[in-house]
Structure formats: structure tokens, C-alpha cells
Amino acid sequence: MVPAMPSHPHDRLFRRTFSNPVHAVEELRAVLPAGLVSGLDLAQLELVNGATYVDEALAERQVDLLYSVPITGADSSALVYVLFEHQSSVDSRMPARLLVYMARIWDQWMREHPTGLLPPVNPVVLHHSSSGWTGSTRFIDRVAVPPALRAALERHLPDFVFLLDDLTRLSEAELHARATTAALRLTLSAMRLGRDGQPAELARWASLLLETLTEPDGLRAFESLLRYLVAVREDDFVDALVKATNDAEVETIAMTYKERLIEQGRAEGEARGRAKGRAEGVRELLSKLLQLKFGPLDEATAERLAAADLELLELWSERVLTAERLAAVFAD
């Protein structure tokens, strides 16, 4: 599976941060049970590139990463699946969704390994929202089992409890205590802070911002964080944070980057406008060609044309020249 490029600010910051094994290991050490941590060789953690299992319909609020990690003293590895959930309300169906995602992981593994036992998959949900997580973390709680039959049915139903890292339930000090790099401490704080929260100490954030720039890959981490804050905040928080560093070089970097973001946004907007205009032209021409060849279009066909993107419209335009039936134009 080839993951789409993250489009949401939360997604970009999450993938940028936790694709780095150093940060991923620190997150897993903080959330996995101690007995499991001691049984995994986290120093050998590897990101499984190109793997994503999230439903397309949920891609706007979820992004996932899959890691492979050797089991200490064994010739096998475990898979740790981390789902980043960001939404304003709690998805009570999360245990059921995770079971689907885990099944997809195992299905792919079986196709690549026709023999042998399945690797354990440990699901972790990293969550932040205004309310905090209030739903169940156990799968069986999502199954409609009458209390009188639960004992009889439980052994015949799949069940698991996913590990929840709810950033909104932790203080900033608790988050910082589990991270050794300034970049990760600042990232966790930013995720926890959300769109309108205020840090307890702006000066501490400013200090972390300066420290981030001294770390390996610090400039990229610095720019990723600024990009995130500029995207999710509508107040002057970013300007206040940069000013609190009292560092002329940082202010120059931030100003240059903000100007680049503005210019990039303008260019992307113009590109979208050109693509939309071209799509409208192709859509109008295709509609005329279809009507000339097959007669008036029914409502379903008109709606399909209206919802199609430029790529689909161009494909259908090529087919209309040779198609003998209307259905052949839209065949999958």
C-alpha cells in the first residue's frame, strides 16, 4: 500500500516526528507496558515504509505508522502499529476500526509469508482533542453481547485492549519528562496545546525552540513545528513565541519561513484554480459529447460528471470516442 501524502497539519507533524526512530522509540518506551519494553529490542526499531491501513474516508483525521522490532532472544519480530487520532470528538468505534487495520496487516503479511506463524501486532493510539479520550479501549465493549451470554460468548469472540496515549490527560511537565530531545518535547507540547490553548510558560517554549535548532536535523524540525503552528493557530501565538526567544537569527529564520509558506500557499491556490478551470472545461465538453452520442443524460450520470476530478474526466473523454454504450465510458 502506498500512503497518500499527509494533508492535515497534525498529520504532517506526526509523520515528520515519529518517522524518526529516535522519537518513535521514546514514544513507545513511554506507552508500552514495561514487560513488553524489556522483551523488545527497541534499538533495532524499523519503520515499515509505504505501509498505511487507514480508511480513505478517515484520512482527514487519522494517520498511521507501522514499525517492526525484533523480539529479544528470539528469531522473530513483533509489529507495533501506531495510529494518530486527531478529532474534536471521541470515536467510540476505534477498537473495531483497529481490528480491521490489524487484520489488513496480517493479511498482507500472509501474502508475503505463505508459511509460519503470524507476528504479534500491538496497536497504539496517540490521541489529542479538546475533550480527551472518553471511549472504551477494549474491543469486546463494541460487540452487542447480552450480559447473560457474555461469559459464554467471550471465548469465541476476538478481543484486545489497545494502548492509549492521550496527550490531553498529561501535564506539559509529564510529557517533557519522557522525551530527551527538545524537538520531541516541543512537538508533544504543541499537539497537546491544540488550536487555542496557551502554554504555562512561553519562555520555556522559547528556550526549547532555541535548543531545537542546535540538535541534529534541528532546522527541519524547527520549520516543521512553525508550519504546524502557523496552520492551526489563528492568533499571534507564533509571533509571540519567536519574539520570546529574543534571538535575531531565530526571528529572521521564522520570518523567511513564514514568507515562504505564504508564497507557497499562493502558488498552490493558483495551481488549484487553474486545475479547477481546466476540469470545468473538460466536464462541459464531455457532457456535450455524451449527449450528442447517447442522448440526454440521466441524473445519476450528471452527478457522476459533477463529482469527477480532472484525471477521470480526461479518461472518460478518451473512451467516449470508441464506446458503443454509455456504461462503457464509465467502466472501472
CORDACOR-V159440 format. One record per residue. N is the residue number from 0. PSI is psi as a letter, one per 30 degrees, with the letter a starting at -180 (* if undefined). Layout:
N|PSI / N|PSI
This chain:
0|k / 1|j / 2|k / 3|l / 4|k / 5|k / 6|f / 7|k / 8|e / 9|e / 10|e / 11|e / 12|e / 13|e / 14|e / 15|e / 16|e / 17|g / 18|f / 19|j / 20|e / 21|e / 22|e / 23|e / 24|e / 25|e / 26|e / 27|e / 28|e / 29|e / 30|f / 31|k / 32|k / 33|e / 34|e / 35|e / 36|e / 37|f / 38|f / 39|k / 40|i / 41|f / 42|f / 43|g / 44|k / 45|k / 46|k / 47|j / 48|k / 49|g / 50|k / 51|k / 52|g / 53|k / 54|k / 55|e / 56|f / 57|g / 58|f / 59|f / 60|g / 61|k / 62|k / 63|l / 64|k / 65|k / 66|l / 67|k / 68|k / 69|k / 70|k / 71|k / 72|g / 73|l / 74|g / 75|l / 76|l / 77|l / 78|k / 79|j / 80|k / 81|k / 82|k / 83|j / 84|j / 85|j / 86|l / 87|f / 88|l / 89|k / 90|j / 91|f / 92|g / 93|e / 94|e / 95|e / 96|e / 97|e / 98|e / 99|e / 100|e / 101|e / 102|e / 103|e / 104|e / 105|e / 106|e / 107|e / 108|e / 109|e / 110|e / 111|f / 112|i / 113|f / 114|l / 115|l / 116|l / 117|k / 118|k / 119|k / 120|k / 121|j / 122|k / 123|k / 124|j / 125|j / 126|k / 127|k / 128|l / 129|f / 130|f / 131|l / 132|k / 133|f / 134|l / 135|l / 136|g / 137|k / 138|e / 139|f / 140|f / 141|g / 142|k / 143|i / 144|k / 145|k / 146|e / 147|f / 148|f / 149|e / 150|e / 151|f / 152|f / 153|e / 154|f / 155|g / 156|k / 157|k / 158|k / 159|l / 160|k / 161|l / 162|k / 163|k / 164|j / 165|j / 166|f / 167|f / 168|f / 169|k / 170|l / 171|e / 172|e / 173|e / 174|e / 175|f / 176|f / 177|g / 178|k / 179|f / 180|k / 181|e / 182|e / 183|e / 184|e / 185|e / 186|e / 187|e / 188|e / 189|e / 190|e / 191|e / 192|e / 193|a / 194|f / 195|g / 196|l / 197|k / 198|l / 199|e / 200|j / 201|e / 202|e / 203|e / 204|e / 205|e / 206|e / 207|e / 208|e / 209|e / 210|e / 211|e / 212|f / 213|f / 214|l / 215|k / 216|g / 217|e / 218|e / 219|e / 220|e / 221|e / 222|e / 223|e / 224|e / 225|e / 226|e / 227|e / 228|e / 229|e / 230|e / 231|f / 232|k / 233|g / 234|a / 235|g / 236|e / 237|e / 238|e / 239|e / 240|e / 241|e / 242|e / 243|f / 244|f / 245|h / 246|j / 247|e / 248|e / 249|e / 250|e / 251|e / 252|e / 253|e / 254|e / 255|e / 256|e / 257|e / 258|e / 259|e / 260|e / 261|e / 262|e / 263|e / 264|e / 265|e / 266|e / 267|e / 268|e / 269|e / 270|e / 271|e / 272|e / 273|e / 274|e / 275|e / 276|e / 277|e / 278|e / 279|e / 280|e / 281|e / 282|e / 283|e / 284|e / 285|e / 286|e / 287|e / 288|e / 289|e / 290|e / 291|e / 292|e / 293|f / 294|a / 295|k / 296|k / 297|l / 298|e / 299|e / 300|e / 301|e / 302|e / 303|e / 304|e / 305|f / 306|f / 307|k / 308|l / 309|e / 310|e / 311|e / 312|e / 313|e / 314|e / 315|e / 316|e / 317|e / 318|e / 319|f / 320|e / 321|f / 322|k / 323|f / 324|l / 325|e / 326|f / 327|f / 328|e / 329|g / 330|k / 331|*
